Amino acid sequence: MSLKYDIIIIGAGPAGMTAALNCLRAGKSVLVLESDTFGGQIALSPRVENFPSYKQTAGAEIMDKLYEQIVDWGADIELENAKSAVKTGKKFVVTTDYATYECTSLILATGCKHRHIGVAREEELTGKGVSYCALCDGAFYKDEDVAVIGDANTALQYALLLSGYCKSVHICALFDRLFADKALVDLVKARDNVDITYEIELKEFLGTDELSGLRFENTKTHTEHFVDCKCAFICVGQIPQNAPFKELVNLDDKGYVIADESCVTSCDGVFAAGDCRTKKIRQLTTAAADGTVAAYAACAYVDKINAEK
Ligand SMILES: Cc1cc2nc3c(=O)[nH]c(=O)nc-3n(C[C@H](O)[C@H](O)[C@H](O)COP(=O)(O)OP(=O)(O)OC[C@H]3O[C@@H](n4cnc5c(N)ncnc54)[C@H](O)[C@@H]3O)c2cc1C
């Protein structure tokens, strides 16, 4: 027999835990499922400076407090990977590696993972000179030399942002061209402190405890190319974690759940919050904001279904 909840939330990052807080405060029974780390991606960030009211803190600290908060409000939380979710009649059945749960409404807050470049020591140096988010970490490298690894719009936006306060920005592109909007390319090329090197492939992160540089290989000549930098911003795409739910809700061609600011998805009763949905800005505060919106929508849906009984 499976346990029944008003609302199941898949993902315990900022979106999922904020959703849980609001659902619990509205008197709903809530199960939060997390497959990996409570706190989500932000728990990986040792320095967060853009969360309102905190001058500087670790992402894990904010998330630990939020975790305590939802436990205090009575959330059931399981460290289980949600493998699938299906709608049967007026309820949803969520299957994990260990159990089956039922609920009236479902919130997907599965986030996404930055695509890693796959070079040795990448994980070890994350937060120590390897970053996936210039908006989040760029300001730590004011007046320093930095590199951006990537060749598309986000990489160039990062380069533009960083060129405003970093000493130099080295764009490292794998192919012989950039795959970005012309206007953006023109803006970047007009910056005196930005240079672009084409046809180079990253081979090694240099530095012992912190990043000090990068070693590339030229894909045509096979010669070595070195870039001195304090930080490498890796910008080679993101992978949304929505594959298990592709039969339940509509995803876009990149795998994000199609949902706007209302967090409403193509499936009645399922809401999507945070980085996992289609949106422009993927950050801590926008994830938390979605958590609130999705929570109110899910609570209203539960009330409607209960009123129909
Ligand atoms: C290194 C780093 C530094 C960052 N720094 C900043 C910063 O300084 N400021 C800022 O505003 N933003 C920062 N960000 C971005 C910010 O972390 C994200 O925008 C935010 O965490 C998104 O929250 P979320 O809840 O939508 O998703 P996530 O944080 O990705 O959380 C989703 C959770 O769902 C879980 N999950 C996924 N699939 C399943 C499943 N099938 N079953 C169960 N659980 C599942 C995942 O394990 C994860 O814990 C940073 C990101 C990174 C990677």
The ligand as a Tripos MOL2 file, in Angstrom:
@<TRIPOS>MOLECULE
LIG
   53    58     1     0     0
SMALL
NO_CHARGES

@<TRIPOS>ATOM
      1 C1         28.3450   26.0640   -8.4950 C.3       1 LIG1
      2 C2         27.0630   26.8660   -8.5510 C.ar      1 LIG1
      3 C3         27.0380   28.1180   -7.9640 C.ar      1 LIG1
      4 C4         25.8740   28.8730   -8.0230 C.ar      1 LIG1
      5 N1         25.8780   30.0790   -7.3940 N.ar      1 LIG1
      6 C5         24.7510   30.8250   -7.4030 C.ar      1 LIG1
      7 C6         24.7190   32.0730   -6.7000 C.ar      1 LIG1
      8 O1         25.7120   32.5000   -6.1120 O.2       1 LIG1
      9 N2         23.5720   32.7740   -6.7410 N.ar      1 LIG1
     10 C7         22.4440   32.3350   -7.4120 C.ar      1 LIG1
     11 O2         21.4330   33.0390   -7.3930 O.2       1 LIG1
     12 N3         22.4460   31.1610   -8.0560 N.ar      1 LIG1
     13 C8         23.5620   30.3920   -8.0810 C.ar      1 LIG1
     14 N4         23.5800   29.2040   -8.7490 N.ar      1 LIG1
     15 C9         22.3510   28.7680   -9.4290 C.3       1 LIG1
     16 C10        21.3490   28.1650   -8.4050 C.3       1 LIG1
     17 O3         22.0310   27.2190   -7.6410 O.3       1 LIG1
     18 C11        20.1700   27.5200   -9.1140 C.3       1 LIG1
     19 O4         19.5310   28.4660   -9.9270 O.3       1 LIG1
     20 C12        19.1620   26.9820   -8.0870 C.3       1 LIG1
     21 O5         19.7670   26.0380   -7.2360 O.3       1 LIG1
     22 C13        17.9750   26.3230   -8.7780 C.3       1 LIG1
     23 O6         17.1530   25.7800   -7.8030 O.3       1 LIG1
     24 P1         16.1270   24.5890   -8.1440 P.3       1 LIG1
     25 O7         15.4880   24.2230   -6.8610 O.co2     1 LIG1
     26 O8         15.2660   24.9930   -9.2660 O.co2     1 LIG1
     27 O9         17.0160   23.4080   -8.7110 O.3       1 LIG1
     28 P2         18.2560   22.6400   -8.0670 P.3       1 LIG1
     29 O10        19.0180   23.4890   -7.1330 O.co2     1 LIG1
     30 O11        18.9580   22.0390   -9.2220 O.co2     1 LIG1
     31 O12        17.5760   21.4840   -7.1990 O.3       1 LIG1
     32 C14        16.9020   20.4260   -7.8230 C.3       1 LIG1
     33 C15        16.9930   19.2020   -6.9390 C.3       1 LIG1
     34 O13        16.1710   18.1710   -7.4790 O.3       1 LIG1
     35 C16        16.8330   16.9300   -7.3090 C.3       1 LIG1
     36 N5         16.2820   15.9720   -8.2870 N.ar      1 LIG1
     37 C17        16.4250   16.0180   -9.6320 C.ar      1 LIG1
     38 N6         15.7770   14.9850  -10.1900 N.ar      1 LIG1
     39 C18        15.2310   14.2600   -9.1710 C.ar      1 LIG1
     40 C19        14.4650   13.0650   -9.1080 C.ar      1 LIG1
     41 N7         14.1070   12.3880  -10.2110 N.pl3     1 LIG1
     42 N8         14.0720   12.5990   -7.8940 N.ar      1 LIG1
     43 C20        14.4130   13.2590   -6.7590 C.ar      1 LIG1
     44 N9         15.1560   14.4010   -6.7630 N.ar      1 LIG1
     45 C21        15.5480   14.8910   -7.9500 C.ar      1 LIG1
     46 C22        18.2960   17.2610   -7.5450 C.3       1 LIG1
     47 O14        19.1480   16.2860   -6.9710 O.3       1 LIG1
     48 C23        18.4150   18.6220   -6.8830 C.3       1 LIG1
     49 O15        18.8170   18.5190   -5.5320 O.3       1 LIG1
     50 C24        24.7200   28.3990   -8.7110 C.ar      1 LIG1
     51 C25        24.7530   27.1370   -9.3240 C.ar      1 LIG1
     52 C26        25.9170   26.3630   -9.2410 C.ar      1 LIG1
     53 C27        25.9390   25.0030   -9.8900 C.3       1 LIG1
@<TRIPOS>BOND
     1     1     2 1
     2     2     3 ar
     3     2    52 ar
     4     3     4 ar
     5     4     5 ar
     6     4    50 ar
     7     5     6 ar
     8     6     7 ar
     9     6    13 1
    10     7     8 2
    11     7     9 ar
    12     9    10 ar
    13    10    11 2
    14    10    12 ar
    15    12    13 ar
    16    13    14 ar
    17    14    15 1
    18    14    50 ar
    19    15    16 1
    20    16    17 1
    21    16    18 1
    22    18    19 1
    23    18    20 1
    24    20    21 1
    25    20    22 1
    26    22    23 1
    27    23    24 1
    28    24    25 2
    29    24    26 1
    30    24    27 1
    31    27    28 1
    32    28    29 2
    33    28    30 1
    34    28    31 1
    35    31    32 1
    36    32    33 1
    37    33    34 1
    38    33    48 1
    39    34    35 1
    40    35    36 1
    41    35    46 1
    42    36    37 ar
    43    36    45 ar
    44    37    38 ar
    45    38    39 ar
    46    39    40 ar
    47    39    45 ar
    48    40    41 1
    49    40    42 ar
    50    42    43 ar
    51    43    44 ar
    52    44    45 ar
    53    46    47 1
    54    46    48 1
    55    48    49 1
    56    50    51 ar
    57    51    52 ar
    58    52    53 1
@<TRIPOS>SUBSTRUCTURE
     1 LIG1         1 GROUP 0 **** ****
